[in-house]
Amino acid sequence: MCADELGPVIPRTFPPAPGWSPDGHRIKSEVDYGRGPEKTWVYGALRVRDGHEVTMTASSRNSAFYQQFLQKIETANPAGDIYVVTDNLSSHNSLSTRTWLEDHPRIRHVFIPVGACWLNLQEGWWRIFRKAALAGQSFAGPPEIDQATRLATAQLNARARPWIWGRPAPSTRVRRRQYVYAV
């Protein structure tokens, strides 16, 4: 499983788009842009062998929520060892997380080197997720972010395929014509 956190995703409120006046001039309005105090983090783990994702939203990025997320990963994968490929965030390697991992011997961490986030396939899945769940959206609060996360995850899991690191091989080009030169 490749795991990572996305966020913070912040609820945003925008004023209604200005329209046009009856005489054809654009109505000018002051910029009224606000961010709510509620931040939401999205935890995600990609099961590389079949492309399925486990996601969870949380109000903070700390050891307690990370351990809840690991429990969700363990529940979603009932058999076998679970290797979690992740970065070196302090909540991933805190004393409470290491203590929690001692009680769950099936889960093992594999830390990627600092500055090599591109090795984590979860980053590629986040790009697809942002387009499916977050692009062009204006959320009123954390419940709407949670709903968008669950819906987008279900839709992406419905068409999941195995993930392969790297660029696909170029397709072989079929020649339309073959020229024969006679000397």
Secondary structure as UniProt FT lines:
FT   STRAND          2..9
FT   STRAND          12..13
FT   TURN            22..23
FT   STRAND          34..35
FT   STRAND          40..47
FT   TURN            48..51
FT   STRAND          52..58
FT   HELIX           63..76
FT   STRAND          82..86
FT   HELIX           90..92
FT   HELIX           95..102
FT   TURN            105..106
FT   STRAND          107..111
FT   TURN            114..115
FT   HELIX           117..119
FT   HELIX           122..129
FT   HELIX           130..134
FT   TURN            135..136
FT   HELIX           142..158
//
